[in-house]
Amino acid sequence: MRSNTFSNATVGLIAIAGDRRAVPDLQVALTKATDLETREVLSSALIRLRETDSAYWSILSKRAQEIVDDSAPDPLVYDSDGKSIRGLISPTFLEWAKTNNLAADDALIERVMTFPGELTLLAITGDSRGLPLLRKGLTSRSHSIQLIAAEGLAQLQDKDSITAIIQAAKNAPAEIRWAIARPLVFFDDPRAQAAAEEMISDGNLLEYKKKIARAKGASGVFY
């Protein structure tokens, strides 16, 4: 396997498969990687493959800290039914970008797409060092970040965060409420199960997630 031919998708598949034979090549690829995204993807995979070098966690946690500390308001606008209005960006977000001397389009893409993806790379490791970062993420003004944080906390089985996850879901617009509530299915706790039943109205989805939880336990959160 050539170390310089890994795609990010391939790295993710290696991590899912738990193929430790790839560790040396992944390590070499990390030493050659120059962009942050690739370094994060490789670091996440190496941690999931049970590599313990603190440098890998440092790459993920430094960026995650920046993400959960981000003060930007959620960029989407929701109607009275809690559905996002396509093509409309929150005036509050636009004003925030202007105040912080950021190009609105770049700031939007980063917070809608980049940040959630980067935080997922930390959350999916199931590493307990991420607990304080994920708890902080649950208080984010971004519903997307709250969602990733809830998934990570469920994978870590942090029952102390159940109440906070429930509250974050209840406070979210209807369109995303069910998604933030979804990780509650993976807690063996009556409060979590009752809240999931209440907020996930799609019965087929709820049963599907329960099936995964029964089969895989907390490790199935990100499936």
C-alpha positions in Angstrom: 0.0 0.0 0.0 1.5 3.3 -1.0 1.4 5.8 1.9 1.0 8.8 -0.4 -2.2 7.5 -2.1 -4.6 7.5 0.8 -7.8 9.4 0.2 -9.7 10.6 3.3 -12.5 8.2 2.5 -10.0 5.3 2.4 -8.5 6.3 5.7 -12.0 6.3 7.2 -12.7 2.8 5.9 -9.4 1.5 7.3 -10.4 2.9 10.8 -13.9 1.3 10.6 -12.3 -2.0 9.7 -9.8 -1.7 12.5 -7.0 -2.8 10.2 -3.9 -2.2 12.2 -1.7 -3.4 9.4 -2.2 0.0 7.9 -0.8 1.9 10.9 2.8 2.3 9.6 1.6 3.7 6.3 -0.9 6.0 8.0 1.9 7.3 10.2 4.1 8.0 7.2 1.2 9.7 5.5 0.8 11.9 8.5 4.4 13.0 8.5 4.0 14.1 4.8 0.5 15.7 5.1 0.6 19.5 5.0 -3.1 20.5 5.1 -5.0 20.4 8.4 -8.0 18.4 7.2 -5.7 15.5 6.1 -3.8 15.6 9.3 -7.0 15.5 11.3 -8.4 12.5 9.3 -5.2 10.6 9.7 -4.9 11.4 13.5 -8.5 10.3 14.1 -7.9 7.0 12.3 -4.7 6.3 14.2 -6.4 6.9 17.5 -9.3 4.6 16.5 -6.6 2.0 15.6 -5.4 2.3 19.3 -2.3 4.3 18.6 -1.4 6.3 21.7 1.0 9.0 20.5 -0.2 12.2 22.2 0.6 14.1 19.0 -2.4 12.6 17.3 -4.8 13.8 20.0 -3.1 17.2 20.1 -4.0 17.7 16.4 -7.7 16.9 17.0 -8.2 18.5 20.3 -6.6 21.9 19.4 -9.0 22.3 16.5 -12.0 21.0 18.4 -11.3 23.5 21.2 -11.5 26.3 18.6 -14.7 24.9 17.2 -16.5 24.5 20.6 -15.3 28.0 21.7 -16.6 29.6 18.5 -19.1 32.4 19.3 -20.9 32.5 15.9 -24.7 32.2 16.1 -26.4 29.5 14.1 -26.4 30.7 10.4 -29.7 29.3 9.4 -33.1 30.9 9.6 -36.1 28.9 10.7 -39.8 29.6 10.1 -42.6 29.3 12.7 -42.8 25.5 12.2 -39.1 25.1 12.9 -38.1 24.5 9.3 -35.0 26.1 7.8 -35.8 28.7 5.1 -33.7 27.7 2.1 -31.4 30.4 0.8 -31.8 32.7 3.8 -28.9 33.4 6.1 -29.5 34.7 9.6 -29.0 38.5 9.8 -27.5 37.9 13.2 -24.9 35.6 11.7 -24.1 38.1 8.9 -23.6 40.8 11.5 -21.4 38.6 13.6 -19.2 37.8 10.5 -19.0 41.5 9.7 -18.0 42.4 13.3 -15.3 39.7 13.2 -14.0 40.9 9.8 -14.9 37.6 8.1 -16.2 37.0 4.6 -19.8 35.9 5.1 -19.7 33.1 2.5 -16.4 31.7 3.9 -17.7 31.9 7.5 -21.0 30.2 6.5 -19.3 27.3 4.7 -16.9 26.8 7.6 -19.7 26.6 10.2 -22.2 24.6 8.2 -19.8 22.1 6.7 -16.2 22.2 7.9 -16.7 22.6 11.7 -19.2 19.7 12.1 -16.9 17.4 10.0 -13.8 18.3 12.0 -15.5 17.8 15.4 -16.9 14.5 14.2 -13.3 13.3 13.7 -12.7 13.8 17.4 -16.1 12.6 18.6 -15.9 9.3 16.6 -12.7 8.2 18.3 -14.6 7.4 21.5 -11.6 8.8 23.4 -12.6 9.9 26.9 -10.1 12.8 26.7 -12.8 14.4 24.5 -15.4 14.5 27.2 -14.9 18.2 28.3 -14.8 19.4 24.7 -18.0 17.5 23.8 -19.8 18.9 26.8 -18.7 22.3 25.8 -19.9 21.6 22.3 -23.4 20.8 23.6 -23.7 24.5 24.7 -22.7 25.8 21.2 -24.9 28.3 19.5 -24.7 26.0 16.4 -27.2 23.2 16.3 -24.9 21.2 14.1 -22.2 21.3 16.7 -24.7 20.4 19.4 -25.7 17.3 17.3 -22.1 16.1 16.9 -21.4 16.7 20.6 -24.5 14.7 21.6 -23.4 11.8 19.4 -19.9 11.8 20.9 -21.3 12.0 24.5 -23.5 9.0 23.7 -20.6 7.0 22.4 -18.8 7.8 25.6 -21.9 6.8 27.6 -21.7 10.1 29.6 -25.0 9.7 31.5 -24.3 13.0 33.3 -24.9 14.7 30.0 -28.3 13.1 29.3 -30.3 16.0 30.8 -28.2 18.5 28.8 -28.7 16.6 25.5 -32.5 16.5 26.1 -32.6 20.2 26.8 -30.5 21.0 23.7 -32.9 18.9 21.6 -36.0 20.5 23.1 -34.6 24.0 22.5 -33.7 23.3 18.8 -35.9 24.0 15.9 -38.2 21.1 14.9 -36.2 20.3 11.8 -33.1 19.3 13.8 -34.6 18.4 17.1 -35.0 14.8 16.2 -31.3 14.6 15.1 -30.0 15.9 18.4 -32.3 13.6 20.3 -31.3 10.6 18.2 -28.1 9.7 20.2 -30.4 9.3 23.3 -31.4 5.9 21.9 -28.0 4.6 22.7 -28.2 5.3 26.5 -29.6 2.5 28.7 -31.5 5.0 30.7 -35.3 5.5 31.0 -35.0 9.4 30.8 -33.0 9.1 27.6 -35.3 6.5 26.1 -38.5 8.4 27.0 -37.1 11.6 25.5 -36.1 9.8 22.3 -39.6 8.4 21.9 -41.0 11.8 22.4 -38.8 13.7 20.0 -38.2 11.2 17.2 -41.5 11.1 15.4 -40.4 8.9 12.6 -41.2 5.4 13.9 -39.1 3.6 11.3 -36.1 5.7 12.1 -36.5 5.2 15.8 -36.8 1.4 15.4 -33.8 1.4 13.1 -31.6 3.2 15.6 -32.8 0.9 18.4 -31.9 -2.0 16.3 -28.4 -0.6 15.8 -28.1 0.1 19.6 -29.1 -3.5 20.4 -26.6 -4.9 17.9 -23.6 -2.6 18.4 -24.2 -0.8 21.7 -22.8 2.7 22.0 -20.3 2.1 19.2 -23.2 2.3 16.8 -23.9 5.9 17.4 -22.2 7.1 14.2 -23.7 4.4 12.0 
